[in-house]
Amino acid sequence: FRRNVTMITNVNTMLKMSSFLLPMMLEQEVVPDVIDHVPEDAIEITYGRLDENNLIDVKFGNVLIPSEAENPPTSVSWPTNPGKFYTFIMIDPDVPTRNFPVFREYLHCLVVNIPGNKVTDGETLAEYIGPAPPAHTGFHRYVFLVYCQTRGEIDFDVERLSRAASYGRSNFKSQEFAETWSLDLVAGNFFLAECEGLFSG
């Protein structure tokens, strides 16, 4: 994540957004394909740059072009509790396809030990990789999850993955990871994307 990330703290906006989580996560089967229940709160996520006037919000299953999410989000926020640490995960459960997800889930980003929602101050275990759905595999769901670390700051004894590393990302299991490290799901969001060559204009 870039250092100039702007954190959004408008709780009222987040509360309005969270009302969309339940129907959309159920309709797009994020529950039960990825998680077993809908989180209480929404993650507010924006891609693009304000100075280039190309900001794009993630809105519960809206469609993004892969190149719009090629780089890490410029703004990420969720409701927090004082003194708590959080884990941020981005995954694609539809690899290679939604109907044949033999590599579910593909890990796009994993940041842990985040104080509040200051993602850039967290510890990156898997650097961000943007969406790259192959041709003729339909829409992929790109799911963002935030977990509260109930044990506080944690020494995660796992391999660190650079942006160049494609190994170690397939068959990640968000719920298993959460259970292993005593994490509580608190927020989520997602968007859809398909192979960019299939977009017209």
N, C-alpha and C positions, 0 to 999 in steps of 0.2 A: 504494500500500500504506500502511496506517495505521502510525503511528509506534510504536504499542504492540504491534507484532507480537512474539510469543514464539517464539524460535527453539528447535527441538527438537534435542538433540545426542545422543540415545541411539542409538549406532551399532549396537548389537545389534538393536534394533527395526528399523532400516533394513535390516540384512542379512536379517532374516526377511521383510520386505516385498518385497525385491528378488527373492526366489525365485518370487513370483507374476507378475513382469513378463513372463517369456518366454511362458508359455501364454496369458495373457490378451491380450497385445498381438498375438500371432499369431492367436488365435481371433477377435478383433474387427478384425483386418486393419489395425491401426495400422501394422504392417509388412505390406505395402509401401506403403500409401496415403499415409503421412506420412513415414516414415523407412525406411531400407533395412536396419536391424538393430536388435535390442533392446539398449537401454543396459544397462550392467553394474549400475547402482544405481537405487534408487527415490527419488523425491521424496516426502517426507512432507508432506501438505497437509491443513489443517483449516480449515473455515469456521465461522462463528458466534462467539458470545461466551461465555467461561467464566462470567462473572458472570450471564448469562441462562440458563445450563445448556442451551444448544442447540448444542453443538459437533457438527460433522458431518465425518467423515474421508472423503477421497477414497481409494477402495480398488479400483483396477485394474478399472474398468468397472462399479462400482456405480452405481445410479440415484439422482440427485439431482433435486429439484424446482428449476426455474430460480430461484425467489425465494430458495432457500437459498444460492445462489452469486451473488446480485445484487451484493454488495460483495466487495472483494478478500479473499483468505484472511487469517485472523488468525494463521496459523502456517504457515511454509514452511521446509523444511530438507532438506539432502542431504549426503552425505559430501563433504568438501572436503580439499584439500591446502594446506598453509601457503603464503601469499604469492600464491595464484592468484586470478585474476578470472574471473567466470562470467557467462553470459547466460541469462536465464530467459524462456521463451516459452510462451504459451497460445494455442492455435488451435482452430478448428472446421473439420475437413476436409469436412463434409457439407452444404455450402451450394450450392443450396437444399435438396438432399436427398442422401442417401448414394448413391442410384442414379443421380443426375444432378448431380454436383458441379461445375458449371461455374464456380463462384467459389472452389473449393478453392485455398488455405486462407483462412479468415477469421481475421484477427489480433485476438485479444482482449486481449493484453497482451505487452509487450516491454520488459524491463529489462536493461541491459547494465552492464558494469564493476562487477559486484557483488563486493565483497571477501569471500571465503569464501561463506557463505550469508546474509549480512546484506542482504537484499533492499532494505530501506529506505535503505541507504547506496549503492545502485546508481543508475545514470542511467536514467531512464524515457524510452524512445523512443515507446512507445504506452501511454497510460494504460489501466487495467483497464476493460473492459466485460463485464458479466455475460452469461450465456447467455440467448438469447431465440429459441429455435427456433420458427418459424412453425407454425401449425396444419396438420395433415395432411401433415407432412413426416417423420414417424417419429422415431426416436431419433437424436440427433446425438451424436457423440463429441467430448468436450472434452479435448484432449490438452495435457499440460504437458511441456515438455522443458527440460533444463538442459545447457548446453554449457560446456566449459572454454575460455577464451580463450588459445590457445597463444602469442599475441603479447603477452600481458600486457594492461595497460590500453590501450584503443583509442580513437582519436578517430573516432567513427562519423559520417560525413558523410551523414546521412539526415534526412528531415523528421520532426519531433516531432509526435505525434498526441495531442490532448487527448481526454478522455473524451467530449466532445461531438462529436468528429470521427468521422463514419462513413466518409468518403472515405479512400482510401489503405490500407484494411484488407483488401479482397477480393483474392484471387489472390496472397496472400503465399505464399512457398515457403520453408519452414524449412530444407530441405537446401541450397537455393541460397544462402540467407543465410549459412548455416554455412560453405559452401565459399568464399564471397566474403571472409569475415572470418577464415578459418582457425580455425574453432571445432570442437572435438571433443565429440561427444555423450557425456555421462556418466551422465545420470539421466532418468527419466521417470515418468509416471503418467497416469491419465485417468479420467473418469467419463462416464456417459450421461445425457442429459436429453431430454425431449420437451416439446411445448407444454403449459404449465401447466394450461390449461383442460381438457386431456384426462385429468388426474389426478382420481380420484374420492376425496373425503375425504382 
